[in-house]
Amino acid sequence: MAAFCVLVLSWAGWAQGAATIEERFARAEAAFAQRYEEAWMQVAIGEYEEILETLDPSDSAQRAVVLNRLAQLCYETTTFSPGDTAEDRTWFARGKAYGLESLRLNPEFARLEAEEFCAAVSRVTDPAALLWTANNWGGLCGMNPIEGLLQSGNVRLLYERCLAVEESYWGASAHNALGAMRMVAPSTLGGDPAAAAAHLEAAIALAPEYLINRVVRTQYVGFSYDFFGQVFGVCDAAFIERELRAVRDAEIGEWPFWNREAKKEAEALLRQLAELMP
């Protein structure tokens, strides 16, 4: 908290003069680095939104950076809530809007989006725009089964394109997400447990220090799920305990936000395991 107050005071001092774009980005990135604290998360969002308002509309490169950061931050903000709240839906919708705005900076995507979404996605080469749009859109689908049935195909297209563009982007998150999707989806919507397991293993192989990959693999391999993606049983209790305790005891390392989140999720899943075991 002391560091937060010091930086806020320094920003107040800068605000008396005209900050350069470099100074604004530096402030935003400083907050981004500490966003595992909710106060810093909100500061980062505010900083990037202010930057976005001042950017030249023709500066596509910088606009993409800022829009992608905002899409990411909106998605990550939902981790501070207990989940499935109206506020979560608002953040996911906001993040999806930022992500789509970033995708539309690609003229070919913008031209084809409405009528040929698959073709539009195939033109995109920005992994950040693909991943964070998919994450937010997927979050919305997860909160509404009907929406999920109708729109999950578009989300999957975004993840698959992200793999094609940069397989290891953000801890191989697209592999992780596709593994989770394909593990619980019906076969008519792309469900395939074997392919799902391959995605989950690939994520860990590509980014072993990104702990959320281990949590997600444990979650979707160790537990059993119903048609709606809800846990209803345990497949391998020993595997779950071993993997989640390893995550809990691991170092934070180079992923300060997501490895902290992985540890929180590991603890929650261990509690769920205890509740499900006779």
C-alpha positions as CSV (number, residue, x, y, z in Angstrom):
1,M,0.0,0.0,0.0
2,A,2.9,2.4,0.7
3,A,4.3,1.8,-2.8
4,F,0.8,2.5,-4.2
5,C,0.6,5.8,-2.4
6,V,4.1,6.9,-3.4
7,L,3.3,6.2,-7.1
8,V,0.0,7.9,-6.9
9,L,1.6,11.0,-5.5
10,S,4.3,11.0,-8.2
11,W,1.6,10.7,-10.9
12,A,-0.2,13.7,-9.3
13,G,3.0,15.7,-9.6
14,W,3.4,14.7,-13.3
15,A,-0.3,15.6,-13.9
16,Q,0.6,19.3,-13.2
17,G,2.5,19.3,-16.5
18,A,1.8,17.7,-19.8
19,A,2.9,14.0,-19.7
20,T,4.4,12.6,-22.8
21,I,3.0,9.5,-24.4
22,E,6.2,7.7,-23.2
23,E,5.5,8.8,-19.6
24,R,1.9,7.7,-19.8
25,F,2.9,4.2,-21.1
26,A,5.5,4.0,-18.3
27,R,2.8,4.7,-15.7
28,A,0.4,2.2,-17.2
29,E,3.0,-0.5,-17.4
30,A,4.1,0.1,-13.8
31,A,0.5,-0.5,-12.7
32,F,0.2,-3.4,-15.0
33,A,3.2,-5.1,-13.4
34,Q,1.4,-5.0,-10.0
35,R,-2.1,-5.8,-11.1
36,Y,-2.3,-8.9,-8.9
37,E,-3.5,-6.3,-6.3
38,E,-7.0,-5.1,-7.3
39,A,-6.2,-1.4,-6.7
40,W,-3.3,-1.6,-9.2
41,M,-5.6,-3.4,-11.7
42,Q,-8.0,-0.5,-11.7
43,V,-5.2,2.1,-12.0
44,A,-3.8,0.2,-15.0
45,I,-7.2,0.2,-16.7
46,G,-7.7,3.9,-16.1
47,E,-4.2,4.7,-17.4
48,Y,-4.7,2.7,-20.6
49,E,-8.1,4.2,-21.2
50,E,-6.7,7.7,-20.9
51,I,-3.9,6.8,-23.4
52,L,-6.5,5.4,-25.8
53,E,-8.4,8.7,-25.8
54,T,-5.3,10.6,-26.8
55,L,-4.0,8.4,-29.5
56,D,-4.1,9.4,-33.2
57,P,-6.9,7.3,-34.7
58,S,-4.6,6.5,-37.6
59,D,-1.9,5.0,-35.3
60,S,-3.0,1.4,-35.6
61,A,0.2,0.0,-34.0
62,Q,-0.2,1.8,-30.8
63,R,-3.9,1.5,-30.7
64,A,-3.6,-2.3,-31.0
65,V,-1.2,-2.4,-28.0
66,V,-3.6,-0.4,-25.8
67,L,-6.7,-2.1,-26.9
68,N,-5.1,-5.5,-26.3
69,R,-4.0,-4.5,-22.9
70,L,-7.5,-3.3,-22.0
71,A,-9.1,-6.5,-23.3
72,Q,-6.7,-8.5,-21.1
73,L,-7.2,-6.3,-18.1
74,C,-11.0,-6.6,-18.3
75,Y,-10.7,-10.3,-18.5
76,E,-8.3,-10.5,-15.6
77,T,-10.4,-8.2,-13.4
78,T,-13.1,-11.0,-13.2
79,T,-10.6,-13.1,-11.2
80,F,-11.2,-10.8,-8.2
81,S,-14.9,-11.7,-8.0
82,P,-16.4,-15.0,-6.7
83,G,-17.4,-15.7,-10.3
84,D,-20.6,-15.6,-12.4
85,T,-21.7,-12.2,-11.3
86,A,-23.4,-9.4,-13.2
87,E,-20.2,-7.4,-12.8
88,D,-18.3,-10.3,-14.4
89,R,-20.6,-10.2,-17.4
90,T,-20.0,-6.4,-17.7
91,W,-16.2,-6.8,-17.7
92,F,-16.3,-9.7,-20.2
93,A,-18.5,-7.7,-22.5
94,R,-16.2,-4.7,-22.2
95,G,-13.1,-6.8,-22.8
96,K,-14.7,-8.4,-25.9
97,A,-15.5,-5.0,-27.3
98,Y,-11.9,-3.9,-26.9
99,G,-10.7,-7.1,-28.4
100,L,-13.0,-6.8,-31.4
101,E,-11.9,-3.2,-31.9
102,S,-8.3,-4.3,-32.0
103,L,-9.1,-7.1,-34.5
104,R,-10.9,-4.6,-36.7
105,L,-7.7,-2.6,-37.0
106,N,-6.9,-5.3,-39.6
107,P,-8.8,-4.0,-42.7
108,E,-9.4,-7.5,-44.0
109,F,-10.9,-8.7,-40.8
110,A,-13.1,-5.6,-40.7
111,R,-14.2,-6.2,-44.3
112,L,-15.1,-9.9,-43.8
113,E,-16.3,-10.1,-40.2
114,A,-20.0,-9.8,-40.7
115,E,-20.5,-12.3,-43.4
116,E,-17.4,-14.6,-43.4
117,F,-16.1,-14.7,-39.8
118,C,-13.9,-17.7,-40.4
119,A,-12.2,-16.0,-43.4
120,A,-11.9,-12.8,-41.4
121,V,-10.1,-14.6,-38.5
122,S,-7.8,-16.2,-40.9
123,R,-6.4,-12.8,-41.9
124,V,-5.4,-11.8,-38.3
125,T,-1.8,-12.0,-37.3
126,D,-2.0,-10.4,-33.8
127,P,-2.0,-13.2,-31.2
128,A,-2.9,-10.8,-28.3
129,A,-6.0,-9.6,-30.1
130,L,-7.0,-13.2,-30.9
131,L,-6.4,-14.6,-27.4
132,W,-8.0,-11.8,-25.2
133,T,-11.0,-11.5,-27.5
134,A,-11.5,-15.2,-27.3
135,N,-11.1,-15.3,-23.5
136,N,-13.7,-12.5,-22.9
137,W,-16.1,-14.0,-25.5
138,G,-15.7,-17.4,-23.9
139,G,-16.3,-15.9,-20.5
140,L,-19.7,-14.6,-21.8
141,C,-20.5,-18.0,-23.3
142,G,-19.8,-19.7,-20.1
143,M,-22.3,-17.6,-18.3
144,N,-25.1,-18.3,-20.7
145,P,-25.6,-21.9,-22.0
146,I,-27.6,-20.8,-25.1
147,E,-25.1,-18.2,-26.0
148,G,-22.4,-20.8,-25.5
149,L,-24.0,-23.2,-27.9
150,L,-24.5,-20.5,-30.6
151,Q,-21.2,-18.7,-30.3
152,S,-18.6,-21.2,-29.0
153,G,-17.6,-22.0,-32.6
154,N,-16.4,-18.4,-33.1
155,V,-14.4,-18.5,-29.8
156,R,-12.8,-21.7,-30.9
157,L,-11.8,-20.2,-34.3
158,L,-10.0,-17.4,-32.5
159,Y,-8.1,-19.7,-30.3
160,E,-7.1,-22.0,-33.2
161,R,-5.9,-18.9,-35.2
162,C,-3.9,-17.8,-32.2
163,L,-2.1,-21.2,-32.2
164,A,-1.4,-20.8,-35.9
165,V,0.0,-17.3,-35.4
166,E,2.0,-17.9,-32.2
167,E,1.5,-21.1,-30.4
168,S,3.4,-20.2,-27.3
169,Y,1.8,-16.7,-26.8
170,W,1.1,-15.9,-23.2
171,G,2.1,-19.2,-21.7
172,A,0.5,-21.2,-24.5
173,S,-2.9,-20.0,-23.3
174,A,-4.7,-21.0,-26.5
175,H,-3.7,-24.6,-26.1
176,N,-4.9,-24.4,-22.5
177,A,-8.2,-22.9,-23.5
178,L,-8.8,-25.3,-26.3
179,G,-8.0,-28.2,-24.1
180,A,-10.7,-27.1,-21.6
181,M,-13.2,-26.4,-24.3
182,R,-12.8,-29.7,-26.1
183,M,-12.8,-31.8,-22.9
184,V,-16.3,-30.8,-21.9
185,A,-18.0,-29.9,-25.2
186,P,-20.2,-32.5,-27.0
187,S,-18.7,-34.1,-30.1
188,T,-21.1,-32.1,-32.3
189,L,-19.4,-28.9,-31.1
190,G,-15.8,-30.1,-31.3
191,G,-15.6,-32.1,-28.1
192,D,-12.8,-34.7,-28.2
193,P,-11.2,-35.8,-24.9
194,A,-8.1,-37.2,-26.7
195,A,-7.5,-33.9,-28.6
196,A,-8.2,-32.0,-25.4
197,A,-5.6,-33.9,-23.4
198,A,-3.1,-33.3,-26.2
199,H,-3.7,-29.5,-26.0
200,L,-3.4,-29.5,-22.2
201,E,-0.1,-31.4,-22.4
202,A,1.2,-29.1,-25.2
203,A,0.5,-26.1,-23.0
204,I,2.6,-27.5,-20.2
205,A,5.4,-28.5,-22.5
206,L,5.6,-25.1,-24.1
207,A,5.3,-23.1,-20.8
208,P,6.1,-25.3,-17.8
209,E,6.5,-22.3,-15.5
210,Y,3.1,-20.9,-16.2
211,L,1.3,-22.6,-13.4
212,I,-2.3,-22.1,-14.6
213,N,-1.5,-24.7,-17.3
214,R,-1.0,-27.3,-14.6
215,V,-4.1,-26.3,-12.8
216,V,-6.3,-26.5,-15.9
217,R,-4.9,-29.9,-16.9
218,T,-5.6,-31.2,-13.4
219,Q,-9.0,-29.7,-13.3
220,Y,-10.2,-31.2,-16.6
221,V,-8.3,-34.6,-16.4
222,G,-8.8,-35.2,-12.7
223,F,-12.5,-34.4,-12.3
224,S,-15.5,-35.5,-14.4
225,Y,-17.9,-33.1,-15.9
226,D,-21.5,-33.1,-17.1
227,F,-23.0,-31.7,-20.4
228,F,-23.0,-28.2,-19.0
229,G,-19.4,-28.3,-17.9
230,Q,-20.2,-28.7,-14.2
231,V,-18.1,-31.0,-12.0
232,F,-20.0,-34.1,-10.8
233,G,-17.2,-36.5,-9.8
234,V,-13.6,-37.4,-9.3
235,C,-11.6,-39.5,-11.8
236,D,-8.2,-39.5,-10.1
237,A,-7.9,-38.1,-6.6
238,A,-4.2,-38.9,-6.2
239,F,-3.3,-37.1,-9.4
240,I,-5.4,-34.1,-8.3
241,E,-3.7,-33.9,-4.9
242,R,-0.2,-34.4,-6.3
243,E,-0.5,-31.8,-9.0
244,L,-2.3,-29.1,-7.1
245,R,0.0,-29.4,-4.1
246,A,2.9,-28.9,-6.4
247,V,1.3,-25.8,-7.8
248,R,0.6,-24.5,-4.3
249,D,4.3,-25.0,-3.3
250,A,5.9,-23.6,-6.5
251,E,7.6,-20.3,-6.9
252,I,5.7,-17.3,-8.3
253,G,8.5,-16.9,-10.9
254,E,8.0,-14.7,-14.0
255,W,4.2,-14.8,-14.1
256,P,3.3,-12.7,-11.0
257,F,-0.4,-12.3,-11.8
258,W,-1.3,-15.7,-13.3
259,N,0.8,-17.8,-11.0
260,R,-0.8,-16.2,-8.0
261,E,-4.2,-16.9,-9.6
262,A,-3.1,-20.5,-10.2
263,K,-2.3,-20.9,-6.5
264,K,-5.7,-19.6,-5.5
265,E,-7.5,-21.9,-8.0
266,A,-5.4,-24.9,-6.8
267,E,-6.5,-24.2,-3.2
268,A,-10.2,-24.0,-4.3
269,L,-9.9,-27.2,-6.3
270,L,-8.4,-29.0,-3.3
271,R,-11.3,-27.9,-1.2
272,Q,-13.7,-29.1,-3.9
273,L,-11.9,-32.5,-4.0
274,A,-12.3,-32.9,-0.2
275,E,-16.1,-32.1,-0.6
276,L,-16.5,-34.7,-3.3
277,M,-14.6,-37.5,-1.7
278,P,-16.6,-39.9,0.5
